[in-house]
Amino acid sequence: MRVAMCSCEQLRIRLSGQLLGVGVCHCLACQRRTGSVFATLASFAAPFEIIGSANHFTRTGDQGSVFTFFFCPHCGTNLFHQEEGEVDSIAVAVGGFADPDFSAPDVTTYDVRRHRWLTLASDITVFERDPD
């Protein structure tokens, strides 16, 4: 079991399901959402348990998928998100685990938006845009 939490520790997600993969997204929406030049996300299979209260923001991706992002109403940490219709999995911000030994990303999306000074591991699978 793994637990990720927001900065003030009010919002947590307890994950019992399998780690499905870790990815980096460089799309402009993720850059704005995180305040960083990319988002690093870990996808987990169900089951998972959300503890605490969360606000949410929903947006439509470039290819029409609808994503709902959940964040702490107290400290503002964007901790996890779900894609509409994907009830058996959830994506969690890797930073929420505060674990420097967490698995490295195996895929990067929207590489076309990657800041050119940012170098990634040579064995990572690269998609210029969203692979779906």
Buried (B, 14 or more C-beta within 10 A) or exposed (E): EBBBBBBEEBBBBBBEBEBBBBBBBBBEBBBEBBEEBBBBBBBBBBEBEBEBEBEEEEEEEEEEBEBBBBBBBBEEBBBBBBBEEEEEBBBBBBBBBEEEEBEEBEBBBBBEBBEEEEEBEEEBEEBEBEEE
